[in-house]
Amino acid sequence: MPYTETMSVPVDARNTLIRHRDMLKEKYGVNVYFPRSEVRGAYQGMVVKGGTSGVFKAKQEVNRLLATWKEEYEGYKSRKASR
């Protein structure tokens, strides 16, 4: 029986997560998708669906990806501001 969990992620990080969606599916056996009805301002709901342990491990990996994305995004914003 599939387990489903929803995470709230920044809209700006969506493309990064989409680029890693196939890796998450292959490595953890989960499906990741972004329902259009889950957009709320600067954040969007991301649904992770799969086995219980796969969802837990995929969420940990997503949090690592978001931390990396945040560092890169802050660097981009500071470079853009200094131009």
Residue frames as qw, qx, qy, qz and C-alpha x, y, z in Angstrom:
[[0.000, 0.889, 0.457, 0.000, 0.00, 0.00, 0.00],
 [0.445, 0.456, -0.029, 0.770, 1.58, 3.30, -1.07],
 [0.367, -0.664, -0.364, 0.541, 2.30, 5.95, 1.51],
 [0.298, 0.711, 0.243, 0.588, 1.86, 9.62, 0.56],
 [0.415, -0.635, -0.254, 0.600, 3.38, 12.67, 2.18],
 [0.311, 0.858, 0.210, 0.351, 3.30, 16.33, 1.17],
 [0.550, -0.343, -0.091, 0.756, 6.20, 18.74, 1.63],
 [0.177, 0.964, 0.171, -0.098, 6.16, 22.49, 1.18],
 [0.671, -0.094, 0.239, 0.695, 9.06, 23.70, -0.98],
 [0.038, 0.644, -0.070, -0.761, 9.99, 27.11, -2.45],
 [0.704, 0.649, 0.236, -0.167, 8.61, 27.65, -5.94],
 [0.244, 0.845, -0.454, -0.144, 12.08, 28.76, -7.09],
 [0.316, -0.436, 0.843, 0.004, 13.49, 25.34, -6.11],
 [0.829, 0.272, 0.338, -0.353, 10.94, 23.43, -8.18],
 [0.686, 0.640, -0.325, -0.123, 13.14, 23.12, -11.29],
 [0.031, 0.569, -0.798, 0.196, 16.04, 21.76, -9.24],
 [0.574, -0.086, 0.728, -0.365, 13.80, 19.11, -7.72],
 [0.823, 0.462, 0.098, -0.317, 12.35, 18.21, -11.11],
 [0.449, 0.669, -0.592, -0.032, 15.90, 17.65, -12.41],
 [0.037, -0.364, 0.885, -0.289, 16.49, 15.16, -9.58],
 [0.768, -0.016, 0.201, -0.608, 13.05, 13.48, -9.76],
 [0.858, 0.278, -0.405, -0.151, 14.28, 10.52, -11.83],
 [0.327, 0.390, -0.746, 0.429, 17.15, 9.91, -9.40],
 [0.422, -0.209, 0.552, -0.688, 14.71, 9.88, -6.47],
 [0.871, 0.120, -0.025, -0.475, 12.42, 7.44, -8.28],
 [0.754, 0.361, -0.547, 0.053, 15.27, 5.11, -9.21],
 [0.240, 0.378, -0.715, 0.537, 17.09, 5.22, -5.88],
 [0.231, -0.051, 0.675, -0.699, 14.16, 5.21, -3.42],
 [0.038, -0.314, -0.919, -0.237, 11.23, 3.92, -5.48],
 [0.076, 0.617, 0.516, -0.589, 9.05, 6.99, -4.94],
 [0.281, 0.628, 0.482, 0.543, 7.02, 9.19, -7.26],
 [0.206, -0.463, -0.218, 0.834, 7.43, 12.94, -6.86],
 [0.176, 0.556, 0.546, 0.601, 4.99, 15.41, -8.37],
 [0.077, -0.186, -0.235, 0.951, 3.82, 19.01, -7.94],
 [0.129, 0.659, 0.738, 0.068, 0.02, 19.50, -8.05],
 [0.146, 0.445, 0.192, 0.862, -0.99, 22.88, -9.48],
 [0.455, -0.729, -0.352, -0.371, -3.60, 23.31, -6.76],
 [0.745, -0.489, -0.258, 0.374, -0.85, 23.31, -4.09],
 [0.423, 0.351, -0.045, 0.834, 0.78, 26.66, -5.04],
 [0.344, -0.860, -0.362, 0.104, 0.59, 29.18, -2.20],
 [0.103, -0.968, 0.180, 0.139, 2.58, 32.36, -2.84],
 [0.177, 0.746, -0.641, -0.047, 6.31, 31.60, -2.77],
 [0.323, -0.265, 0.898, -0.136, 5.77, 27.96, -1.75],
 [0.707, 0.148, -0.438, -0.535, 4.35, 24.90, -3.46],
 [0.801, -0.252, 0.478, -0.257, 3.28, 21.51, -2.19],
 [0.387, 0.450, -0.776, -0.215, 5.33, 18.57, -3.39],
 [0.903, -0.163, 0.163, -0.363, 3.82, 15.10, -3.08],
 [0.123, 0.465, -0.876, -0.009, 6.11, 12.14, -2.40],
 [0.876, -0.032, 0.109, -0.468, 4.42, 8.76, -2.89],
 [0.585, 0.370, -0.721, 0.014, 5.86, 5.30, -2.34],
 [0.747, -0.273, -0.579, 0.179, 6.84, 2.90, 0.41],
 [0.480, -0.868, -0.124, 0.015, 7.20, 4.19, 3.96],
 [0.676, -0.469, 0.207, 0.530, 10.98, 3.84, 4.19],
 [0.509, 0.341, 0.401, 0.681, 11.45, 5.11, 0.62],
 [0.040, -0.884, -0.282, -0.370, 9.41, 8.24, 1.35],
 [0.569, -0.795, 0.010, 0.209, 11.39, 8.89, 4.55],
 [0.664, -0.232, 0.329, 0.630, 14.76, 8.52, 2.79],
 [0.360, 0.562, 0.426, 0.610, 13.58, 10.55, -0.22],
 [0.206, -0.945, -0.206, -0.145, 12.50, 13.39, 2.09],
 [0.620, -0.630, 0.171, 0.435, 15.95, 13.41, 3.66],
 [0.568, 0.106, 0.443, 0.686, 17.53, 13.59, 0.20],
 [0.127, 0.800, 0.399, 0.430, 15.14, 16.40, -0.81],
 [0.399, -0.906, -0.065, 0.129, 16.15, 18.35, 2.29],
 [0.626, -0.359, 0.332, 0.607, 19.83, 17.94, 1.31],
 [0.410, 0.436, 0.498, 0.627, 19.02, 19.09, -2.24],
 [0.086, -0.918, -0.321, -0.218, 17.14, 22.11, -0.87],
 [0.529, -0.750, 0.081, 0.389, 20.07, 23.07, 1.36],
 [0.553, -0.070, 0.449, 0.698, 22.44, 22.96, -1.63],
 [0.212, 0.672, 0.513, 0.491, 19.94, 24.86, -3.75],
 [0.273, -0.930, -0.233, 0.083, 19.56, 27.55, -1.05],
 [0.538, -0.545, 0.239, 0.597, 23.34, 28.19, -0.96],
 [0.418, 0.178, 0.553, 0.698, 23.50, 28.46, -4.75],
 [0.032, 0.798, 0.516, 0.308, 20.42, 30.69, -4.87],
 [0.365, -0.874, -0.097, 0.307, 21.80, 33.06, -2.21],
 [0.508, -0.311, 0.394, 0.700, 25.05, 33.31, -4.19],
 [0.281, 0.472, 0.605, 0.577, 23.10, 34.07, -7.36],
 [0.130, -0.908, -0.393, -0.069, 21.07, 36.77, -5.59],
 [0.439, -0.750, 0.085, 0.488, 24.21, 38.43, -4.17],
 [0.457, -0.050, 0.516, 0.723, 25.94, 38.38, -7.58],
 [0.146, 0.669, 0.589, 0.429, 22.84, 39.83, -9.20],
 [0.260, -0.918, -0.262, 0.145, 22.64, 42.60, -6.57],
 [0.487, -0.586, 0.225, 0.607, 26.29, 43.58, -7.07],
 [0.494, 0.329, 0.531, 0.605, 25.91, 44.11, -10.84]]
